[in-house]
């Protein structure tokens, strides 16, 4: 059954596209959230209260982003919201990592939250709309496996943070994600062709 599920995912261009973007997000975007308190303390010199406020900014951005999506998201824009949210998340997180002030870092984390809302709201939606009803449970199971690749991303980020420092490592991992998305355009382009 697992072999059949993965075989179906590999053969279906739209499903394959969603899974690729999911893997990129979980390898290069999501793990970087763990560095917010580290960067807040070590690079920005914030105490516990400041780090707490800083760490809440992406949640605030996600709340605002989700509200905007609920009002303005049209079905023909699902792919753009999904991929665009991933790119916004990666770019804003890289900017946060290198931000010289807490105010700028907070504003960039707000953007991270907006991008994350776009990614998260469209991830399962695109899977659900991309496959026939009888294949949805299998497709969502494969999606869960793709999400599980985040463990590798956390490991990579931790090793790089030991070597380069937390801020530089976070920026490098985010830029890596943007470059992988750019390089794999032919794989996720079907999302736009069928929207």
C-alpha positions as CSV (number, residue, x, y, z in Angstrom):
1,X,0.0,0.0,0.0
2,X,2.8,2.4,0.8
3,X,4.6,1.5,-2.4
4,X,1.4,2.2,-4.3
5,X,0.9,5.5,-2.6
6,X,4.4,6.8,-3.3
7,X,4.1,5.5,-6.9
8,X,0.9,7.4,-7.4
9,X,2.6,10.6,-5.9
10,X,5.6,10.3,-8.3
11,X,3.4,9.7,-11.4
12,X,1.0,12.6,-10.7
13,X,2.7,15.9,-11.8
14,X,0.6,18.2,-9.6
15,X,0.9,16.0,-6.5
16,X,4.6,15.7,-7.1
17,X,4.9,19.5,-7.3
18,X,3.1,20.0,-4.0
19,X,5.3,17.4,-2.3
20,X,8.5,19.0,-3.7
21,X,7.6,22.5,-2.3
22,X,6.6,20.8,1.0
23,X,10.0,19.1,1.2
24,X,11.8,22.4,0.5
25,X,9.8,24.2,3.1
26,X,10.5,21.5,5.7
27,X,14.2,21.3,5.0
28,X,15.0,25.0,4.6
29,X,12.2,27.2,6.1
30,X,10.5,25.6,9.1
31,X,13.7,24.6,11.0
32,X,14.9,28.2,11.0
33,X,12.0,29.2,13.4
34,X,14.0,27.4,16.1
35,X,16.7,30.0,15.7
36,X,14.5,33.0,16.6
37,X,15.3,32.9,20.4
38,X,19.0,32.2,19.7
39,X,19.4,35.1,17.3
40,X,17.2,37.3,19.5
41,X,19.6,36.8,22.4
42,X,23.0,36.4,20.8
43,X,22.7,38.8,17.8
44,X,20.2,41.3,19.0
45,X,21.0,41.3,22.7
46,X,17.4,40.8,23.9
47,X,16.4,39.4,27.2
48,X,13.6,37.0,27.9
49,X,10.8,39.5,27.5
50,X,12.3,40.9,24.2
51,X,12.8,37.4,22.8
52,X,9.2,36.5,23.7
53,X,7.8,39.5,21.9
54,X,10.1,38.8,18.9
55,X,9.0,35.2,18.8
56,X,5.4,36.2,18.8
57,X,5.7,38.3,15.7
58,X,5.5,35.5,13.2
59,X,2.4,34.2,14.9
60,X,0.8,37.7,14.6
61,X,1.8,37.7,10.9
62,X,0.3,34.3,10.4
63,X,-3.0,35.5,12.0
64,X,-3.2,38.5,9.8
65,X,-2.1,36.4,6.7
66,X,-4.8,33.8,7.4
67,X,-7.5,36.5,7.8
68,X,-6.4,38.1,4.5
69,X,-6.4,34.7,2.7
70,X,-9.9,34.0,4.0
71,X,-11.2,37.2,2.4
72,X,-9.1,37.4,-0.8
73,X,-7.8,34.0,-1.8
74,X,-9.4,32.9,-5.1
75,X,-9.1,29.3,-6.3
76,X,-7.1,30.3,-9.3
77,X,-4.4,31.7,-7.1
78,X,-3.8,28.7,-4.9
79,X,-0.5,27.8,-6.5
80,X,0.8,31.4,-6.3
81,X,-0.2,31.6,-2.7
82,X,1.5,28.3,-1.9
83,X,4.8,28.9,-3.7
84,X,4.8,32.6,-3.0
85,X,4.2,32.0,0.7
86,X,7.2,29.7,0.7
87,X,9.4,32.2,-1.0
88,X,8.2,35.0,1.3
89,X,8.9,32.9,4.3
90,X,12.4,32.0,3.2
91,X,13.3,35.6,2.2
92,X,11.9,37.2,5.3
93,X,13.6,34.6,7.6
94,X,16.9,35.2,5.9
95,X,16.4,39.0,6.4
96,X,15.5,38.4,10.0
97,X,18.7,36.4,10.6
98,X,20.8,39.3,9.4
99,X,18.7,42.2,10.8
100,X,20.7,44.8,12.7
101,X,17.9,45.9,15.0
102,X,15.1,44.2,17.0
103,X,12.5,46.4,15.3
104,X,13.5,45.4,11.8
105,X,13.8,41.7,13.0
106,X,10.2,41.9,14.3
107,X,8.9,43.4,11.1
108,X,10.6,40.7,9.1
109,X,9.2,37.9,11.4
110,X,5.7,39.4,10.8
111,X,6.4,38.8,7.1
112,X,7.6,35.3,7.9
113,X,4.2,34.6,9.5
114,X,2.3,36.0,6.5
115,X,4.3,33.7,4.2
116,X,3.8,30.8,6.5
117,X,0.0,31.3,6.4
118,X,0.1,31.2,2.6
119,X,2.1,28.0,2.6
120,X,0.1,26.2,5.4
121,X,-3.3,27.1,4.2
122,X,-2.7,25.9,0.6
123,X,-0.6,22.8,1.3
124,X,-3.4,20.3,2.1
125,X,-5.9,22.3,-0.1
126,X,-3.8,21.7,-3.2
127,X,-3.4,18.0,-2.3
128,X,-7.1,17.7,-1.7
129,X,-7.9,19.4,-5.0
130,X,-5.2,17.7,-7.0
131,X,-6.2,14.1,-6.6
132,X,-9.4,12.0,-7.1
133,X,-11.5,11.5,-4.0
134,X,-10.5,7.9,-3.7
135,X,-6.8,8.8,-3.6
136,X,-7.0,11.6,-1.0
137,X,-6.2,9.6,2.1
138,X,-3.1,8.1,0.4
139,X,-2.0,11.5,-0.9
140,X,-2.3,13.0,2.5
141,X,-0.3,10.1,4.0
142,X,2.5,10.8,1.5
143,X,2.3,14.5,2.4
144,X,2.9,13.5,6.1
145,X,6.0,11.7,5.0
146,X,7.2,14.8,3.1
147,X,6.6,16.9,6.2
148,X,8.7,14.5,8.2
149,X,11.8,15.5,6.2
150,X,12.0,18.5,8.5
151,X,14.1,16.4,10.9
152,X,16.9,16.5,8.3
153,X,16.5,20.3,8.1
154,X,16.8,20.8,11.8
155,X,19.9,18.6,11.8
156,X,21.5,20.5,9.0
157,X,20.7,23.9,10.6
158,X,22.1,22.8,13.9
159,X,25.4,21.6,12.4
160,X,25.7,24.8,10.3
161,X,25.0,27.0,13.4
162,X,27.8,25.3,15.2
163,X,30.1,26.0,12.3
164,X,29.0,29.4,11.0
165,X,27.0,30.8,14.0
166,X,23.2,30.9,14.3
167,X,22.5,34.0,12.2
168,X,24.7,33.1,9.2
169,X,23.5,29.5,9.3
170,X,19.9,30.6,9.2
171,X,20.5,32.9,6.3
172,X,22.4,30.2,4.4
173,X,19.7,27.6,4.9
174,X,17.0,30.0,3.7
175,X,19.0,31.1,0.6
176,X,19.5,27.4,-0.1
177,X,15.8,26.9,-0.1
178,X,15.2,29.7,-2.5
179,X,17.9,28.3,-4.8
180,X,16.4,24.8,-4.7
181,X,13.0,26.2,-5.6
182,X,14.5,28.1,-8.5
183,X,16.4,25.1,-9.7
184,X,13.3,22.8,-9.5
185,X,10.9,25.1,-11.3
186,X,10.1,22.5,-14.0
187,X,8.9,20.1,-11.2
188,X,6.5,22.6,-9.5
189,X,5.4,24.5,-12.6
190,X,2.4,22.2,-13.2
191,X,0.8,23.8,-10.2
192,X,0.4,27.0,-12.2
193,X,-0.5,25.3,-15.5
194,X,-3.5,23.6,-14.0
195,X,-4.8,26.4,-11.8
